[in-house]
Amino acid sequence: MITTFLAAGAAAADTSNTAGESHYGLGQMLQQGGIISWSVFIILVLMMVFSLYIMFTKLFEQQKVRNEAKRVRASFWQSANIRDGAAKLDKNGAYRQLVDDGLAAQDQFAKLTDPVEAHDWLHGSLARSEATINSDLNSGLAFLATVGATAPFIGLFGTVIGIYKALISLGAAGGTPGIDKVAGPVGEALIMTALGLVTAVPAVLAYNWLQRRNKAIGEDLSSFSNDVLGYLASGGAVRPEVKGKAKATAPAAKPATATAAQPGAPTRK
């Protein structure tokens, strides 16, 4: 009796497992869709991988520049001169590049033969350096914007192809298919739309976030560039005030000498 129940239970479990294993899914959908579905799937996966790569790479670059900005605020303008301050910065950093380009422009100005204002020459050189840095920071963000704009439609195209192939297969099978025969192929075709959305939404969020951080970094670079321009154009006489630095105070007044009689004080006879 017990053996019979165990055998019946095992048979029922096998039947349940077999019935529970759905023959619908991503693999089945790719197999039915053929080369078009495979191409759409590979394109979406590559978009997702490159989007994540760009996002983390740009985040690392931005954080490096922000850390350098903290060092500039902490110690750069406290140096004796701008060359000593540049030595405290990263050799390949954005702020170091601005200082080096400004110093190079100052050295090149003495070699110019045409009459050019020193302020205009220095300002143009620093502006070009600043534009180069901003261009490097913004590189790759256009890809994120492209992914965010096109990935949903690419996924929708894969869904349309999957539904088309599924309906063609059901029609070729003959008879009148029920909802159970139609819902499976249509449902698995919607996987492509979901994959397109999963690819697009993080790309759009990352693009907006990185752009906002780049804007803040660009404002800091522009402010630092103006400070460097003022320093170079004035021969070091003009430099920004360092926050937290103690200001020079006037010496305290000396107390009055005892020879002068104070009002109301008793006098010695």
Beta strands, then each sheet from edge to edge (+ up, - down):
end
